[in-house]
């Protein structure tokens, strides 16, 4: 098959990579590639968030400038493989990164193009090596990529990165939100200052300078698969945001993804997740999936299926 390897073009390729992930997320009921939520979130939230992470009391103009630089840096590290019909059949991309190091690569592809894997690993080794060490993520059930990793001298890490969790969306429990509390979406009240605060506090960041920037939330709301009506918060009678959750819906597979979830009040994380699942179920979603090792999700009703995968390491 004729396949061309080239640099990622954000204007023409973002949605084409997104479609590759949507169409080939699951193989035999197990994830082969990222979900659409992770692709949207990496570009429209993680990149600008990291771009402004070290800025303290900076102006909005400076935050915007550094965030945009980080987005370009993320985009410039990505490479795609395109077949003769113009379909993207492979991509190597990072997730988290800094301005100096593009982070760990993820190797994603159409299942009929496994013959590209060796070339894709080669690109990852050339572009993402850090002090002579390369790390790649390999799904536990991806036997072809595992075999190539062994051939190229990689060693499998000791601990899984997380677990693949599922929740069937039939017969969801009805809301039992206490009196005085309610669930709002960003379509109801788009208060991004309160929104970034609740997420920051959820991850134990007390300093507002450590919260995601306002610009990163503005960018997030531009993501093609983001829906304000599925960006939810729980509020108390005073209007304080106590928990948050974004639901992403892959209509191709009728699958819902949650990214991210946060809470600063006991029990409210469960409330916002279940409300999100009820809303996306009404849109036609049949199940929700998570890549997480947190017991929190299993207590809600998610079922642990298998390890998501391991980090494989070469050199260093």
C-alpha positions in Angstrom: 0.0 0.0 0.0 1.2 3.5 -0.8 1.6 5.5 2.3 3.2 9.0 2.7 4.9 10.1 6.0 4.8 13.8 6.6 4.6 16.5 9.3 1.2 17.1 10.9 -0.7 20.1 9.5 -3.1 21.3 12.3 -5.5 23.1 9.9 -6.2 20.1 7.7 -5.3 17.2 10.0 -6.8 17.7 13.4 -10.3 16.3 12.5 -8.8 13.6 10.2 -6.7 12.3 13.1 -9.8 12.6 15.3 -11.7 10.5 12.8 -9.0 7.8 12.8 -9.3 7.6 16.6 -13.1 7.6 16.6 -13.3 4.9 13.9 -10.6 2.7 15.4 -10.7 3.3 19.1 -11.8 -0.2 19.9 -10.6 -3.5 18.4 -12.4 -6.6 19.7 -13.8 -4.5 22.5 -10.4 -3.3 23.7 -8.9 0.1 23.0 -6.3 0.3 20.3 -5.9 4.1 20.2 -6.8 7.2 22.2 -10.4 8.2 22.6 -11.5 11.4 21.0 -11.6 13.1 24.3 -7.9 12.7 24.9 -7.0 14.1 21.4 -9.3 17.2 21.9 -8.0 17.7 25.5 -4.3 17.4 24.6 -4.5 20.2 22.0 -7.1 22.5 23.4 -6.4 22.2 27.2 -3.2 20.4 28.1 -0.9 22.3 25.7 -2.1 25.8 26.6 -2.2 24.9 30.3 1.4 23.8 30.3 2.3 26.8 28.2 1.3 29.1 31.1 2.2 26.9 34.0 5.2 28.7 35.2 3.9 32.2 34.8 3.1 33.9 38.1 0.9 37.1 38.1 1.4 37.4 34.4 -0.8 39.5 32.1 -3.4 37.8 29.9 -1.4 38.8 26.9 1.7 37.0 28.2 -0.3 33.9 29.1 -1.9 33.9 25.7 1.4 34.2 24.0 3.1 31.5 25.9 0.1 29.2 25.6 0.0 29.6 21.8 3.8 28.9 21.7 3.1 25.7 23.6 0.3 24.7 21.2 2.7 25.2 18.2 5.4 23.2 19.9 3.0 20.3 20.5 1.8 20.4 16.9 5.3 20.6 15.5 6.3 17.3 17.3 3.5 15.3 15.6 3.9 13.2 12.5 1.2 11.5 10.4 1.1 8.7 7.8 -1.4 9.2 5.0 -2.5 6.5 2.4 -3.1 7.1 -1.3 -6.8 8.0 -0.7 -5.8 10.8 1.6 -6.8 9.0 4.8 -4.6 9.3 7.9 -3.8 5.8 8.9 -1.1 6.5 11.6 0.0 9.3 14.0 2.7 9.7 16.5 2.0 12.4 19.1 2.8 13.4 22.6 0.4 14.4 25.4 2.0 16.3 28.2 5.2 18.2 27.3 7.3 21.2 28.2 8.8 23.9 25.9 12.1 22.0 25.8 10.9 18.4 25.7 7.9 17.1 23.8 7.1 14.4 26.3 6.3 10.7 25.8 5.1 9.6 22.3 1.9 7.7 21.6 1.8 5.4 18.6 -1.7 5.2 17.0 -2.8 3.6 13.8 -5.4 2.0 11.6 -5.5 -1.7 12.4 -4.8 -2.6 8.7 -1.5 -0.7 8.7 0.5 -2.5 11.3 3.4 -2.7 8.8 4.0 1.0 9.6 4.8 0.3 13.3 8.5 -0.1 12.9 8.7 3.3 11.0 6.5 4.9 13.6 8.7 3.7 16.5 11.7 5.0 14.6 10.2 8.4 14.4 9.3 8.3 18.1 12.9 7.4 18.9 14.3 10.3 16.8 11.9 13.0 18.0 11.1 12.1 21.6 14.4 10.8 23.1 15.3 12.4 26.4 19.0 12.1 27.4 19.2 9.0 25.4 16.1 7.4 26.8 12.8 6.8 25.0 9.6 5.8 26.6 6.5 4.5 24.7 3.1 3.5 25.8 2.0 0.0 24.7 -1.5 -1.4 25.3 -1.5 -4.7 27.1 -3.4 -6.4 24.4 -1.3 -4.9 21.5 0.8 -7.9 20.8 2.3 -6.6 17.5 3.6 -3.4 19.1 4.9 -5.4 22.1 6.8 -7.7 19.8 8.4 -4.8 18.0 9.3 -3.1 21.3 11.1 -6.3 22.4 13.0 -6.5 19.0 14.1 -2.9 19.4 15.5 -3.3 22.9 12.6 -1.9 25.0 11.9 -3.2 28.5 8.4 -3.3 29.9 7.7 -1.2 33.0 6.7 -2.8 36.3 3.3 -1.2 36.9 0.3 -0.6 34.6 -0.6 3.0 33.7 -4.2 2.4 34.6 -7.1 0.1 33.9 -9.8 0.0 31.3 -13.1 0.6 33.0 -16.6 0.3 31.6 -20.1 1.3 32.7 -23.2 0.2 30.9 -25.6 3.1 30.6 -28.9 1.1 31.0 -30.9 1.6 34.3 -28.8 4.4 35.6 -29.8 5.5 39.2 -31.9 8.6 39.5 -30.5 11.7 41.0 -30.4 11.9 44.8 -28.7 15.3 45.0 -29.3 16.9 48.4 -31.7 19.8 48.8 -30.0 23.1 48.0 -27.6 21.6 45.5 -28.0 21.5 41.8 -26.1 20.6 38.6 -25.4 23.3 36.1 -23.7 23.1 32.7 -21.5 25.7 31.1 -24.4 26.3 28.7 -26.3 27.5 31.8 -23.6 29.5 33.5 -20.3 29.9 31.7 -18.2 31.2 34.7 -14.7 30.1 33.7 -13.1 31.7 36.8 -15.1 29.5 39.1 -14.7 26.6 36.7 -10.9 26.7 36.7 -10.9 27.2 40.5 -12.9 24.0 41.2 -10.6 22.0 39.0 -7.5 23.5 40.5 -8.7 22.8 44.1 -9.8 19.3 43.1 -6.1 18.5 42.4 -4.9 20.1 45.7 -3.6 23.3 44.2 -4.4 26.0 46.6 -2.5 28.8 44.8 -4.5 30.3 42.0 -1.3 30.6 40.0 -1.3 26.8 39.9 -4.8 26.5 38.5 -5.4 26.1 34.7 -5.3 29.5 33.1 -8.4 31.2 31.9 -7.0 31.1 28.4 -6.8 27.3 28.6 -10.5 27.1 29.3 -11.3 29.5 26.5 -9.3 27.2 24.2 -11.0 24.1 25.5 -14.4 25.5 24.6 -13.2 25.8 21.0 -12.4 22.1 20.8 -14.5 20.4 18.0 -16.0 17.7 20.3 -16.5 19.9 23.3 -20.1 20.6 24.3 -21.0 23.2 26.9 -24.1 21.2 27.8 -21.9 18.3 28.8 -19.4 20.4 30.9 -21.1 20.0 34.3 -20.6 21.3 37.8 -22.4 20.8 41.1 -23.2 23.9 43.0 -24.4 24.6 46.6 -27.0 27.1 47.6 -24.3 29.9 47.6 -23.4 29.1 44.0 -20.0 27.7 44.8 -18.7 25.0 42.4 -18.1 21.8 44.4 -17.4 19.2 41.6 -16.9 19.2 37.9 -16.9 16.8 35.0 -16.7 17.0 31.2 -18.4 14.3 29.2 -17.2 13.6 25.6 -19.4 11.6 23.3 -18.1 9.4 20.5 -21.2 8.9 18.4 -19.5 6.5 16.1 -19.1 3.9 18.9 -21.9 5.3 21.1 -19.3 5.6 23.8 -19.0 8.3 26.5 -15.6 9.4 27.9 -15.1 11.5 31.1 -12.2 13.9 31.1 -11.5 15.4 33.6 -13.4 14.8 36.8 -12.8 16.8 40.0 -14.4 17.4 43.4 -13.8 19.4 46.5 -16.8 18.1 48.5 -17.4 14.6 49.7 -20.0 12.8 47.5 -20.3 15.5 44.9 -17.9 13.8 42.5 -20.3 10.8 42.3 -23.2 13.2 41.7 -21.6 15.0 38.8 -20.4 11.9 37.1 -23.8 10.1 37.3 -25.6 13.2 36.0 -23.2 13.4 33.1 -23.8 9.7 32.3 -27.6 10.3 32.5 -27.3 13.2 30.0 -25.1 11.4 27.5 -27.3 8.3 27.7 -30.3 10.4 26.6 -28.2 11.3 23.5 -27.8 7.6 22.6 -24.6 6.6 24.4 -24.6 2.9 25.3 -21.6 2.8 27.6 -19.0 4.9 29.3 -15.3 4.0 29.5 -12.4 5.2 31.6 -8.7 4.7 31.6 -8.0 4.9 35.4 -6.7 3.0 38.3 -8.8 5.0 40.8 -11.2 3.0 43.0 -13.5 6.0 42.9 -14.9 5.0 39.6 -15.5 1.4 40.6 -17.4 2.6 43.6 -19.7 4.5 41.3 -20.3 1.4 39.2 -17.6 1.2 36.6 -16.2 -2.4 36.0 -12.5 -3.0 35.8 -11.7 -5.0 32.6 -8.0 -5.2 32.2 -4.8 -3.2 32.5 -4.7 -0.3 30.0 -1.0 -0.8 29.2 2.5 -0.2 30.3 5.3 2.2 29.7 8.2 0.5 27.8 11.6 2.0 28.1 14.8 2.0 26.0 18.1 3.5 26.9 18.8 6.1 29.5 
